[in-house]
Amino acid sequence: MLAERIKLLRKERRYYQRELAEHLGVSVRTYQFYESGHNEPSIKSLIALADLYGVTTDYLVGRTDERSCPPSRPQAERPPC
């Protein structure tokens, strides 16, 4: 799920794999492994990707289909992000 989502988000925002690799401080090949599912990013990289795309880490790893927490609901009613 993670591999599919980071590839989808990258294509939606028209980034090159090289740009994402530089943003994360990894080689292009390492980033390609993330998108192919042969390797997984570190927690630090996962958070950096979520921040860059404006989504939750739960969305990236497939725990939810909601890309971000809805800001209109009061904090007490919000699901944890």
C-alpha positions in Angstrom: 0.0 0.0 0.0 2.8 2.4 0.9 4.6 1.9 -2.4 1.4 2.5 -4.4 0.5 5.7 -2.5 3.9 7.4 -2.6 4.0 6.7 -6.3 0.5 8.0 -6.8 1.2 11.2 -4.8 4.5 11.8 -6.6 2.8 11.5 -10.0 -0.2 13.7 -9.0 2.2 16.5 -8.0 4.5 15.9 -10.9 7.7 15.3 -9.0 10.6 13.3 -10.4 12.0 10.5 -8.3 15.3 12.3 -8.3 13.6 15.3 -6.5 12.1 13.1 -3.9 15.3 11.3 -3.3 17.1 14.6 -2.8 14.4 15.8 -0.4 14.8 12.6 1.7 18.5 12.6 1.5 18.7 9.1 -0.2 19.9 7.8 -3.5 17.5 7.7 -6.5 17.8 3.9 -6.4 16.8 3.8 -2.7 13.7 5.9 -3.5 12.9 3.6 -6.5 13.0 0.7 -4.0 10.4 2.6 -1.9 8.1 2.9 -4.9 8.6 -0.7 -6.0 8.0 -2.0 -2.5 11.4 -3.6 -2.2 12.4 -1.4 0.7 10.5 0.9 3.1 11.5 4.4 4.2 12.6 5.2 7.7 10.1 6.8 10.1 11.9 10.1 9.5 11.5 9.8 5.7 7.9 8.6 6.1 7.1 11.8 8.1 8.9 13.9 5.6 6.8 12.5 2.8 3.6 13.0 4.7 4.5 16.6 5.4 5.5 17.2 1.8 2.3 15.8 0.4 0.0 17.2 3.2 -1.3 13.8 4.2 -1.1 11.7 7.3 1.3 8.9 7.8 -1.7 6.6 8.4 -2.8 7.4 4.8 0.6 6.6 3.4 0.8 3.2 5.1 -2.8 2.3 4.3 -4.4 2.6 7.7 -7.0 5.0 6.4 -8.2 6.3 3.0 -8.6 9.8 4.4 -5.6 11.8 3.2 -5.7 14.3 6.1 -7.6 14.8 9.3 -10.7 17.0 8.7 -10.0 20.3 10.4 -13.7 21.2 10.8 -14.4 18.7 13.6 -13.6 19.5 17.2 -10.4 18.0 18.5 -12.3 15.7 20.9 -14.2 14.1 18.0 -11.2 13.8 15.6 -9.7 10.5 15.0 -6.0 10.3 15.9 -3.7 11.2 13.1 
